Amino acid sequence: MTHPEPAGDRTVLVVAKAPVPGLVKTRLVPPLTHAEAAELAAAALADTLDAAAACECDRVVVALDGARPTWFPSTLTVVAQRGADFTERLADAWTYAGRGPSARTVQIGMDTPQVRAADLDAAFVAVETPGVDTALGFAADGGWWVLAMRGADPGVFHGVPMSTPRTGLAQLAALEARGRSVALLPTLRDVDEVADIPEVAAAAPDTRFAAFAHSLGLTRKDRTMV
């Protein structure tokens, strides 16, 4: 019988944009205003950071595009995203966060506020299991919402087209081509379009994201009451 490796040197890496009106979640405008889209993004990011803080990790690192919000907890390690495109920014963030061959790193974004601490713990356990060094969770739109690796390999992003309906499958192929043993995690829906909001809010009704979506009349509960 095999057992997962012991915990230790666990990092949650959150790749995010500062929730600034006009610069974040612009695909939600219209029907949302830029201010509403930014506030919804801020709620989603805060929920994500709550989940990261509550999971069994040793540190949380945020690779941030933009200025650090004043409401960020002081315990967070925040580093600026660097690179000419998103692929380079991901690679740079992993170079910083995934230190050492035994380091376990779980990367998420800010578009899945329904993520719980247990989901992140499961990703860590996956890559601490003998015979597995990588875990990937597809997003419902064809992308991916989580990537976990034991031992950082920033090169896994090279040549992977981002923000396409086949990004998830392309990322899986790139991981396997570099000799990584990949376990698949559950698929989640991320928030890219207004149509995504009711389902995500319903999956996590106790979140800031769901509360603000409800205030905008964008949840399933709002629709059934009409």
N, C-alpha and C positions, 0 to 999 in steps of 0.2 A: 504493500500500500504506500502510495506517495503522498507527501504533504506539502502544502505551500511553504515557501521560504519565510523566515521570520520577517516581521515588519521592521522598518528602519530605512532612513534615507528616502523617505517618500515625499514627493513634491506634487502639489496641484498647480498646474500652469493654466492661467486664464488669459486668453488672448482677446483683447477688447478694445473698443473705441470709447473715448470720453463722450458722455451723452450730451453733446452740444447741439442745439437746434440748428437745422440746416445741414449738419454734417453726419448725422446718424439716422438710420431707419428712414431714409428718404423715400423708399418704395411704399411706405405707408401713407404718403402724402400725394394727393388727397385719398381718402376722406379726412384723415387726421391733419391737423396743422403741424408745422415743424416743431412747435413747442410741445404739443401733445406726444408726438413721436419720440422726442428726446426724453420726455418724462417717462414714457412707457419703457424705453431702453434703459433708463436709470433704474427703474423698478426691477427689470429683468436682471440687470447686472448685480444689484444689491441682493436679490434672491440667490443668484449664482454664488456670490461670495459667502453668503450664509451657509450654503451647502458645503462649500469648500472648507470653511472654518469648522464645521461640525463633523467632518469625516476624520478618519484615522490617518492623518498625514502629519509630517513634521514641519512643513512650511507651505505657504501659499505665495505664489509669485504671479503678479499681473504684468503682462507685456502690453503696454498701453499705447494707443495711438492718440495723442493729445495730452492736455494738462491733467494732472492728478486732481480729481474732485475733492472738495474740502470734506465731504462726508466719508471718505475712505477711512477704514480703521487704521490706526497708527501701526498696528502689528503687520500690515501688509508690506511685502517687498514689491515695489513697483519699478519696472524698468521700461525705458522707451523702446518702442518698436523701431527697428532699423532695417533698411533695405529698400531697393528700388521698386519691388513689387511684393505682393502678399507671400509668395513662395519664399523669397529671401527673408521676409520678416519672420515667418514661421521658423525657418532654419536658424536664424539668429537667436530667437527666443529659446529654442531647444538647446542650442549651444550653451546658453547661460544657465538654464534650469536643470538640464539633465546631466549633471556632473558625475563622472565616474561610471565604470562598466556595471556596477551593481545598483546604481541609482534607479529608483522607480519613479516615473513621471507620468501623470495623467493630465492630458491637455483637453480643455473644453473652451467654448466660446461664451458669449453672453446672450445667445439666441434660444437657449433651452432652460427657461426659469423653472420648469417643472422638475429639473434634476434634483435628486435628494442625496444626502450624504451617503446613504446605502448604495446608490448607483456608483459613486466614486470609489467607495470601499471595494465593491465588486470588481471594478476595473483594476485596482491594485492587486487583489487576490488573483485575478486572471494571470497577470504577468509575473506573479510570484509562484506560480504552479510549474513544477518541473516539465520541461518540454515546450513551454510557451514563453515567448519573450515580448510579445506584442498583442494588444487587443484593440479592436476597431469597432465602433458603433456607427452604423449607417443612419443618415437622416432620411425622412420620408420623401424629401424632394430629390434624392439621388446623391446628395453630398454625404458628409459624415459629421457627427456631433462630438465624438470623443475619440481620442487616440492615446493609448497607454503604451509605454515601452520600458523595458528593463535595459538600461544602457542606452543613452541617446544616440541616435543616428540621424543627424540633421539632413543627410543626403537623401532621405526617403521622399522628400517633397520635390526633388528635381524632376522636371518634365511632367508633373501632374497638373492638368488644367483645373483651375479653381472656378468655383461658382457655375458648374455645369451639371446637367442631369446625370452625368457619368463620373463625377468627381470621386464618389465613394468607391466605385469599382476600379477606377484608375489608381486610386491610392492603395487599395488592396493589392493590385497587381504590382505596384512599385515596391511595396513592402516585401512581398514574396520574392520578387526578382533580386532583392538584396539579401535573400537568405533568411528572412525573419519568419518565425513560426507564429501565425496569427490566430487568435481566438476571436470570434465575433460576439459582440455584445448586443443587447436589444436595440431595435430601431426606435428612434424618437422623432417627433416633428419639431422642427425649429421654426422660429417666427421670421418669415421673410415677407409675407403678404398679409393683408388684413384678414383674409379668409383663414389664416392659420391661428389667429388669436383665440377664437372660442374654444377650439379643441385643446390648446395648450393651457388656457385658463381653467378648463374643466379638469384637466389632469392634476392641477395643483391649486385648488380653490382657496387655500389659506395663504397664498403668496401675495406680496405687494403687487406683482404683475396682474394677478387676477382681480385684486381690489381696484386697481386703476382702470383695467379694461372694463370692469363693471360700471365704473363711474362714467365711462365714455359710451356705455350702452352697447358693448361689443362682446358680451358673453352669451352663452346658451341660455342662461337664466333670463337675461334681458329679452331674448327673442321669444321665449315661451310665454313671457308675460304680456307680449304685444297683442 
